[in-house]
Amino acid sequence: MKPGPVIFAVLYLATQFALAVRGTLHPYQVTHFGWRMFLDSALFARFEIGFRDGRVLDLDGIEPTIWIPLLNSQVDRPRFVPPYLCGRLPDAAWVRVHVLTVVSTEYRCP
């Protein structure tokens, strides 16, 4: 058996594994090459909205017509959804974004 095909197969599999691991370590990294090319990690983002009267709701707890347009949009949801929700919900105090239960950021509404 020639070593060329074996070396090629090992290098190919190692490259595929490295690209997959890189995507989990850097969820917001824009890539046009690899397994994450068509994966929108922001689909896994969860949004909490805190209101000025002390209520805290998940995105599913508010009127669906407010957030339904966000489902089919091709924007970076963790970046653009909080200002959008603050604009649509005048009594919102903050919007907290949880991505893959690892990253949590808070956006203060004006």
N, C-alpha and C positions, 0 to 999 in steps of 0.2 A: 504494500500500500504506500502510495506516495504521500509525503508529509504536506504538500501544498494545499490540497483540499481540506485537510484536518485543521491546518493553521488558519485558513480562510474562515472555516466554520466557527472556530473558537473566537477569532477576532470579531466576526459578525455578531455572535451572541453576546460577547462582552460589551460591544458598542450598544446594542439594543438594551441591555441591562443598565448600562451607565446612563443612557438617555432617560430611561424610566425613573431611575433613582433621582436624577437631577431635577426632574419635574416635581417630585414630592418635596424636595428641599427648598425650592424657590417657586411658590405657587403663583406669584404675580409676574414672573419673568415671561416676557413675550418671546415666543419662538415660532419659527416657520419651518422647523426641521425636527422631526422626532415624533414620539408617540403623542405628545400633547398638542400637536398642531391644530387639531379640530376639537380639542377638549376645552370647554369653557369652565374653568375652575370656579368662576364667579357664580355658576349655577348652584354651587354648594354653599353659597353665602346665606346667612340667616340674619334678619334685621329685627332689632327691637326699637321701639319708639317710646321715648319718655315724654310725658306731657307735663305742662306747667302745674296742673292740679295734683300731680303725684302718681298718676296712672302710668303703668308700663305695659305696653302691648306688643305682641309679636306682629309681624307684618300680616299674618293671616287673621289677626283680630280686628283689623280695620276694614273699611268699606272696599270691596274688591275692585270697584271701578277706579280707585286711586292707583292701585299697583298692577292691575292687569296689563296696561300698556308696557310695563317693564319686562314682562316675560318673554316677549318675542323680539325685543330690541337687541342690537349687537353692540352694546356699550359695555364698558368696564363697570359692572354694577357696584362693586364696593367703592368706586370713586365717584360715580355720578348719581346713584340712588339717594344717598343722604340729603344732598341739597335739593333734589327733586321732591322728596317727601316733606322737607321743611317748607318748601314753597306751597305744596298742596295742603298741608296741615298747619294752619296758622297758630294753633295752640300747642304745637310740639316744641319741646325744650331741647331735645337731643335725639340723635339716631345712633345706635350702636350696631356695628357690623361684626359678625362672627363668621370667619371663613375657616372651614374644615376644623372647627373647634380648637384651633391653635392660635390664630391671629384674631385679636379683638381690638377694634378701634372705635373711638367715639367722635361723632361730629356734633358740635354745638350749633343749634339753630340761632339765627340772629333775632 
